Structure formats: structure tokens, C-alpha cells
Amino acid sequence: MLLSERSIYFERIKFRNAFPFCVRDGESYIYMGRNYSLQIVVDETIKVPEAKLSRGKFVVPVENKDFDRVRLTLENWYKDKVKKKIFERVA
């Protein structure tokens, strides 16, 4: 990596951390070229939240409206889907 590429990379990381990703119920997210609205479902019995696509919505069941937990759940869901798509195309 060139020095300028490296500095651009770190500037992007700093910018991303300066403005934290905010999640709100009903907010729109893009997956595979389509928009899906976020539905946060509060359920005290949920210990490990897991995002899923259901009827045109991202559904994230959580034990309370901890938005950091919802954000991490969405990030993990996206990362998992990206890995699957990459392996499908490489294999």
C-alpha cells in the first residue's frame, strides 16, 4: 500500500468513527439493490439477537432497545451475507 493510500484509509476510519452509525426503527437499509426498513422487536427472552429479512423488512429482535446492540447485529448480518456471496462467486 502506498503512503497516500494508507493515509486515505486511516482518514476514512477516523471519519467513520467520528460520526457513529445510528439505527432507528423504520429506517431504510439497502441490501442487494433493494431498500428494506428496519423493525426492532423488543423481546426479553432474546439473549443473542439475530437479524433476518422477513416480508421486505430487516427484523432485529433484541431484549431491550439498546441501539448499539442492534447496530452490531446488523453489521454482523451484513458481514455474514457478504462472506457467503464471496464464497459463492469464488467457488
N, C-alpha and C positions, 0 to 999 in steps of 0.2 A: 504494500500500500504506500503510495506516495505521501509525502508530508502534508500536502494540501488536502488530499483525500481524507487523511487521518483527522486533520483539524476540522474539516466539514462534518465528518462522522461524529466527533465529540461535541460539536456545536449543536447538532441535531438532538443528541441525547440531552444536553443541557436545556434546550428549548422544550423538549418533551417533558422533562421533569419540572420545569418552571410553571407549566400550565397543566396541572393534573387532569387526567381523563375523568370526566364527570358522567355518572349514569343517572338517568331519571326514568321513572315508569312512563311508558308511552313514547319514549324517544325512539327515533328510527336508526337502524343499523343496516349496513349493506353486507350481503353475502351472495357470492356468485352472480353479481349483477342485479340483484333484486333487493328491495327495501323491506325490512321486517321491523315491526315495532316491538319494543321490549315490554314484557309483562312480568313484574316482580310479584311473586306469590309468597306471602308470609305464612310459614307453617312451622310451629315449634318442634315438630317431630323430626325435621330435617337436620341431620348432623353434617353431612357432606353435600353441599349444593352442587347440582349438575345442570347445566344449561341444555336446552333442546329446542328444536324447531317444531312447532305444533300449530297447524292451521294458519300459517302466514305470520306467526309471531315467535319471537325468542321468549321462551318461558324459563324463568330462573326462580325455582323455589328456594327460599332461604328461611332461617329460623327467626331472623329479625331484619329490619330494613337497614342493614349495615352495607352502605353503598360501596365500601372498599371490597367487601366480600363478593358483592355482585360483579364489580369490575374485574376482580381476579378470576371469577368463574367464567365470565365472558372471554377474557383473554385466553384462559386455558382451553376453552371450547374452540376458539379460532385456531390456536396453535395445533390442537389435535386434528382438526379438519385439514389444515394446510399440510401437515405431515402425511396424512392419508392420500391427499391429492398428488403430492410429490411422488410418493411411492407408486401410485397407480401409473403415473406418466413415465417414470424411470424404468419400471419393471417391464 
